[in-house]
């Protein structure tokens, strides 16, 4: 298969391209940057440019598009000067890709987020839940992207993920390792609950999906149980051999960020097994493998 992947400059797009190549598919990567470190064929693309999106996807004529490009800086998305840009990327850009896929009658995978929900309660969110109520600009624009995909396409996968980490980019693990090097004690919130997602493992699942026709909305994070950021940090330091003390604090005690963070990021992933997809390994195992891949 020939697969077009957006956002290959980021954590997930980078791993998706490598997984496609490993399996013998033809991968074509794109990003807004003039060049990106990728072993795949690469084209520069601004997804907010509708005519450019249609032209490039039509010319490539792929079997599918895996759409990983997004504005993911959650707090910066709240700044007045960024709101239109965030909408143009996450909502309009996604619609541009969906319409190009519709024209060519090809399948599309759209990466979404737990931020489309309000993060209240303690029950895991089910993939087909429609009680969205996003609390942030990021969440609202990612939801608009979902709706653009559903409106335009029948052959689609919407995959919601949370707490993402990968080799190619910044993430919570790298941040906490840097902080733990410099400080004897760190404060980490313990009232936001979810499960991490390793992009290396997620990429394998996405390629499994694109090779199938089991369309629909899914949730995908690593297995291993629901935890807080505090729990995650303690395990990061334990596996890394750090002696840094981790103190649990509430979100309120930690201090408000610009964007509201969901307290409940628990995602129900049972639909993966029900449709024959292999769940991701445990987050503890993913963390162990990840630490072997990075310098810290």
C-alpha positions as CSV (number, residue, x, y, z in Angstrom):
1,X,0.0,0.0,0.0
2,X,1.0,3.6,-0.5
3,X,0.2,5.7,2.6
4,X,0.5,9.4,3.0
5,X,1.4,10.6,6.5
6,X,1.0,14.1,7.7
7,X,3.0,15.6,10.6
8,X,6.1,13.4,10.2
9,X,8.1,16.0,12.1
10,X,6.3,15.1,15.3
11,X,6.5,12.2,17.7
12,X,3.7,10.0,16.1
13,X,4.2,10.8,12.4
14,X,7.8,9.9,12.7
15,X,7.1,6.4,14.2
16,X,4.2,5.7,11.8
17,X,6.4,6.3,8.7
18,X,9.1,3.9,10.2
19,X,6.5,1.3,10.9
20,X,5.0,1.5,7.4
21,X,8.5,1.1,5.8
22,X,9.3,-1.8,8.1
23,X,6.2,-3.6,6.8
24,X,7.1,-3.0,3.2
25,X,4.5,-0.3,2.5
26,X,5.4,2.9,0.5
27,X,5.3,5.8,2.9
28,X,5.2,9.4,1.9
29,X,5.6,11.9,4.7
30,X,4.7,15.5,4.9
31,X,5.0,18.5,7.3
32,X,5.0,22.3,7.1
33,X,8.8,22.3,7.5
34,X,11.0,22.4,4.3
35,X,12.7,19.2,5.4
36,X,12.3,16.6,8.1
37,X,14.6,13.7,9.2
38,X,12.7,10.8,7.7
39,X,13.6,7.8,5.7
40,X,10.4,8.1,3.6
41,X,9.7,10.2,0.5
42,X,8.9,13.7,1.8
43,X,6.8,16.6,0.6
44,X,6.4,19.9,2.3
45,X,2.7,20.7,2.9
46,X,0.7,23.3,4.8
47,X,-2.6,21.5,5.6
48,X,-4.4,24.8,5.9
49,X,-3.9,25.4,2.2
50,X,-6.9,23.6,0.7
51,X,-5.8,23.7,-2.9
52,X,-2.3,22.5,-2.0
53,X,-3.8,19.6,0.0
54,X,-6.0,18.5,-2.8
55,X,-3.2,18.9,-5.4
56,X,-0.6,16.8,-3.5
57,X,-2.9,14.1,-2.3
58,X,-4.5,13.8,-5.8
59,X,-1.1,13.6,-7.5
60,X,0.2,11.0,-5.0
61,X,-3.0,9.0,-5.2
62,X,-2.3,7.0,-2.0
63,X,-4.4,4.1,-0.7
64,X,-4.9,5.9,2.6
65,X,-3.9,9.0,4.6
66,X,-2.8,8.8,8.3
67,X,-3.3,12.4,9.6
68,X,-1.0,13.0,12.5
69,X,-0.4,16.8,12.0
70,X,-2.0,19.0,14.6
71,X,-1.5,22.0,16.8
72,X,-0.8,20.3,20.1
73,X,0.5,23.1,22.3
74,X,-2.5,23.1,24.6
75,X,-1.8,26.2,26.7
76,X,-0.5,28.3,23.7
77,X,-3.8,27.5,21.9
78,X,-5.6,29.7,24.5
79,X,-3.7,32.8,23.5
80,X,-5.9,35.2,21.6
81,X,-3.4,35.6,18.7
82,X,-3.3,31.8,18.2
83,X,-6.9,30.8,18.3
84,X,-7.6,31.3,14.6
85,X,-4.4,29.5,13.7
86,X,-5.3,26.5,15.9
87,X,-8.7,26.3,14.3
88,X,-7.2,26.5,10.8
89,X,-4.8,23.6,11.5
90,X,-6.9,21.3,13.7
91,X,-10.4,21.8,12.2
92,X,-10.0,23.3,8.7
93,X,-6.8,21.5,7.9
94,X,-8.4,18.2,8.8
95,X,-11.5,19.0,6.7
96,X,-9.2,19.7,3.7
97,X,-7.7,16.3,4.1
98,X,-11.0,14.6,4.6
99,X,-12.4,16.2,1.4
100,X,-9.4,15.1,-0.6
101,X,-9.8,11.6,0.7
102,X,-13.5,11.7,-0.2
103,X,-12.7,12.8,-3.8
104,X,-10.3,9.9,-4.2
105,X,-12.5,7.4,-2.2
106,X,-9.6,6.5,0.1
107,X,-9.5,5.7,3.8
108,X,-8.3,8.1,6.4
109,X,-7.0,7.8,10.0
110,X,-7.5,10.9,12.1
111,X,-5.7,11.3,15.5
112,X,-7.8,12.8,18.2
113,X,-7.7,13.2,21.9
114,X,-9.4,12.7,25.3
115,X,-9.6,16.5,25.4
116,X,-12.8,16.3,23.4
117,X,-14.5,15.3,26.7
118,X,-14.9,17.5,29.8
119,X,-12.8,15.2,31.9
120,X,-15.3,14.9,34.7
121,X,-16.3,11.8,36.7
122,X,-14.3,8.6,37.0
123,X,-15.8,6.3,34.4
124,X,-13.7,5.5,31.4
125,X,-14.9,7.4,28.3
126,X,-16.3,5.0,25.6
127,X,-15.3,5.6,21.9
128,X,-18.9,6.1,20.8
129,X,-19.8,8.5,23.6
130,X,-21.2,11.8,22.1
131,X,-21.2,13.8,25.4
132,X,-18.2,15.8,24.3
133,X,-18.1,19.2,26.1
134,X,-14.4,20.1,25.5
135,X,-13.0,22.7,27.9
136,X,-10.2,24.2,25.9
137,X,-9.5,25.6,22.4
138,X,-7.4,22.6,21.7
139,X,-10.2,20.2,22.6
140,X,-12.8,22.1,20.7
141,X,-10.8,22.3,17.5
142,X,-9.8,18.6,17.7
143,X,-13.5,17.8,18.1
144,X,-14.3,19.9,15.0
145,X,-11.7,17.9,13.2
146,X,-13.5,14.7,14.2
147,X,-16.8,16.0,13.0
148,X,-15.3,17.0,9.6
149,X,-14.0,13.5,9.1
150,X,-17.4,11.9,10.1
151,X,-19.3,14.4,7.9
152,X,-17.2,13.8,4.7
153,X,-16.2,10.1,4.9
154,X,-17.4,6.6,5.5
155,X,-14.0,5.0,5.3
156,X,-12.4,6.5,8.4
157,X,-10.8,5.7,11.7
158,X,-10.8,8.2,14.5
159,X,-8.3,7.2,17.2
160,X,-8.3,9.1,20.5
161,X,-5.1,9.0,22.5
162,X,-3.8,10.6,25.7
163,X,-0.5,11.4,27.5
164,X,1.7,10.8,24.4
165,X,5.4,10.2,24.4
166,X,7.9,9.3,21.6
167,X,11.5,9.6,20.7
168,X,11.1,12.4,18.1
169,X,10.0,15.4,20.2
170,X,9.3,16.9,23.6
171,X,7.1,15.1,26.1
172,X,6.4,14.7,29.8
173,X,9.0,12.0,30.4
174,X,11.8,14.0,28.9
175,X,10.7,17.1,30.9
176,X,10.5,15.1,34.2
177,X,13.9,13.5,33.6
178,X,15.5,17.0,33.1
179,X,13.7,18.4,36.2
180,X,14.7,15.3,38.2
181,X,18.4,15.9,37.3
182,X,18.4,19.4,38.7
183,X,16.1,19.2,41.7
184,X,16.0,16.9,44.8
185,X,12.2,17.2,45.0
186,X,9.5,17.8,42.4
187,X,5.7,18.4,42.8
188,X,3.4,16.5,40.4
189,X,-0.4,16.5,40.2
190,X,-2.1,13.4,41.5
191,X,-5.8,14.2,40.6
192,X,-5.6,13.9,36.8
193,X,-6.0,10.2,35.9
194,X,-5.2,8.5,32.6
195,X,-2.8,6.2,30.8
196,X,0.3,7.0,28.8
197,X,0.6,6.2,25.0
198,X,4.0,5.3,23.5
199,X,4.0,6.4,19.8
200,X,6.2,3.4,18.8
201,X,3.4,1.0,20.0
202,X,0.6,3.2,18.7
203,X,2.2,3.3,15.2
204,X,2.0,-0.5,15.0
205,X,-1.7,-0.4,15.8
206,X,-2.4,2.4,13.3
207,X,-0.8,0.4,10.5
208,X,-2.8,-2.7,11.6
209,X,-5.9,-0.4,11.2
210,X,-5.0,1.0,7.8
211,X,-4.4,-2.5,6.6
212,X,-8.0,-3.3,7.6
213,X,-11.5,-2.0,6.8
214,X,-12.8,-2.1,10.4
215,X,-13.7,1.6,10.4
216,X,-15.0,3.6,13.3
217,X,-13.9,5.5,16.4
218,X,-11.4,3.9,18.8
219,X,-9.5,4.7,21.9
220,X,-5.9,3.6,22.1
221,X,-3.4,4.0,25.0
222,X,-1.0,1.5,26.5
223,X,-2.4,-1.1,28.9
224,X,-1.2,-1.3,32.5
225,X,-4.0,0.5,34.3
226,X,-5.1,4.0,35.0
227,X,-2.6,6.2,36.9
228,X,-2.0,9.9,37.9
229,X,0.9,12.0,36.6
230,X,2.4,11.6,40.1
231,X,2.3,7.8,39.7
232,X,3.8,8.1,36.3
233,X,6.7,10.3,37.5
234,X,7.5,8.0,40.4
235,X,7.8,5.1,37.9
236,X,9.9,7.2,35.5
237,X,12.4,8.0,38.3
238,X,12.4,4.4,39.6
239,X,13.2,3.0,36.2
240,X,15.7,5.7,35.4
241,X,17.5,5.1,38.7
242,X,16.8,8.7,40.0
243,X,16.5,9.3,43.8
244,X,14.4,12.5,43.3
245,X,11.6,12.8,45.8
246,X,8.1,13.2,44.2
247,X,5.5,15.0,46.1
248,X,1.8,14.6,45.2
249,X,-0.3,17.9,44.8
250,X,-3.7,18.7,43.5
251,X,-4.2,20.6,40.3
252,X,-5.4,23.5,42.3
253,X,-2.3,23.5,44.6
254,X,0.0,23.1,41.5
255,X,-1.5,26.3,40.0
256,X,-3.9,26.8,37.1
257,X,-2.6,26.5,33.6
258,X,-4.1,28.6,30.7
259,X,-6.0,25.6,29.4
260,X,-8.2,23.4,31.6
261,X,-6.8,19.9,32.0
262,X,-9.2,16.9,32.1
263,X,-9.2,15.2,35.5
264,X,-10.6,12.1,34.0
265,X,-8.6,10.9,30.9
266,X,-9.5,7.3,31.3
267,X,-10.3,5.8,27.9
268,X,-12.2,2.6,27.4
269,X,-10.2,0.6,24.9
270,X,-12.3,-2.6,24.8
271,X,-13.4,-1.9,21.2
272,X,-9.9,-2.7,20.0
273,X,-10.1,-6.3,21.1
274,X,-13.7,-6.6,20.1
275,X,-12.7,-5.7,16.5
276,X,-9.6,-8.0,16.5
277,X,-6.9,-5.4,17.1
278,X,-4.0,-6.2,19.4
279,X,-3.9,-3.9,22.4
280,X,-0.8,-1.9,23.2
281,X,1.7,-3.4,25.7
282,X,1.6,-2.1,29.3
283,X,2.8,1.5,29.9
284,X,5.4,0.2,32.4
285,X,6.9,-2.0,29.6
286,X,6.7,0.9,27.1
287,X,8.5,3.2,29.5
288,X,11.3,0.6,30.0
289,X,11.8,0.3,26.2
290,X,11.6,4.1,25.7
291,X,14.3,4.8,28.3
292,X,16.6,2.6,26.4
293,X,16.0,4.7,23.2
294,X,16.8,8.1,24.6
295,X,19.7,9.9,26.3
296,X,19.1,11.3,29.7
